[in-house]
Amino acid sequence: MIRSAAFVTAVAAVLVGCVSVSNPIVTPAIPTLPGRTQAVTTPAPTAAVTPTPAPTPTAEPTAEPTPEPTPEPTEEPTAEATPEVTPEGPPPTPAAIEDFGATDLVFADDFSDEDSGWGVGENAGGEVAYVSGALQFDTAAAGSWMWSRRANPEPQNVVHVEADFMPTGDGYQGLLCSDSDDTLWGAVANASGIWVFIKLDSSGSTILSTNQEDGFAINPGATTRIALDCEGTAAGGFRMQLSLPDVGAATIYEGAIDEGAAQFDRAGVYGESATHPWSLRVDNLFVYGGTGETTSMSDAAAALLEHVPSEWQPDCFESVGNPFDEGIVAAVSCTLTDGRSDFVDYLQFDTLDHLNTTYQQRVDIYEVESQGSCQTGPNETGYSIGGSDAGRILCAPSVIGTRFDWTHDDLMILTTLTDFEGSYEDLYQDWLIAGPN
């Protein structure tokens, strides 16, 4: 689309780092019908520009392994909260994460550089600032909300945005994607497991879809990894996916025919307090992009796929590794539609030290008290194949269901197997055939 020089100049003034506030999205008018959608029309996509960072705050009111058990520490903590809304029907079982095709790293930000491009400033909603290596939201009152965003170097048909979130109290937090500061799209969740797909524009906020699932609870005082996938109309249709990568759970919003942006050249963070005082720290955020076209796997991912059981391979796709976990050279994920378990991830590392470092991080997060065997309960132990030591395995309760994480030292592969129903026996049986081979 051709734009005048005057228009491009106006866009450049606001494209990098912006922070804004308005009325909260979460009101008593939250729909109680899951999957409710509203057809809306968005402005035409904005041309890509890369101006000098100039944050502009604005304000408006408001392999047949055999386990060998070894004991270790305590169960993963969970928090209980009173739901603000009770959607109709029983809580659904989350879906497994789908592939949107964003496999090219756009940027990774650990917020150590205060000029990395995020909107900062103070306004009626509170303050957004770089604080001690994170992007921190401090709201002015209960019900205040703010968003901040950073520009992508180039527009992408599909984007995958992912970050660590740690709120001090109950509230809504999540991620946004956009092609302009006039209209932003995204998804948020709170401590009660209520998730909401949202649209933000000059007229305020629109709830596109909402429901409540225990697996999406964002517990205060804990770090939760949240991801958002956005597919633009340039890739064939508008849709979004909210997921918790460490859990393997996801939910998808399908846009109306005349809805959504064609491409995305901004990623954003959203925070809204339900209490006061309230802070949100966001760290280790990264963005992947892509055309959305179905392409063949990279050579590294294709090589990793060869270690996946052949009966699982048709349901596998090249996924993305966390760039803040050192040494990941390939990632493959598989949706186990016909298996006992629900989802499996394989990560290929470049060295054994990097593999063990990432595994140990998971051991530290999912502290477990050994109950003797992964077949019946939590455990962290070594395991052997054919009588030889092969690696270590962690079996733990997750936010929803259960998970097995294990290393294969010779292949330098870390695998995570998830079962949303929480069956250790099912995971154990799938572990026996899951490889990596």
Secondary structure, 3 states (H helix, E strand, C coil): CCCCHHHHHHHHHHHCCEEEECCCCCCCCCCCCCCCCCCCCCCCCCCCCCCCCCCCCCCCCCCCCEEECCCCCCCCCCCCCCCCCCCCCCCCCCEECCCCCCCEEEEEECCCCCCCCCCCEEECCEEEEEECCEEEEEECCCCCEEEEEEEEEEEECEEEEEEEEEECCCEEEEEEEECCCCEEEEEEECCCCEEEEEEEECCEEEEEEEEECHHHCCCCCCCEEEEEEEECHHHCCCEEEEEECCCCEEEEEECCCCCCCCCEEEEEEEEEECCCCCEEEEEEEEEEEECCCCCCCCHHHHHHHCCCCCCCHHHEEECCCCCCCCCEEEEEEEECCCCCCCEEEEEEECCHHHHHHHHHHHHHHCCCCCCCCCCCCCEEEEEEECCEEEEEEEEEECCCCEEEEEEECCCCEEEEEEECCCCHHHHHHHHCCCCCC
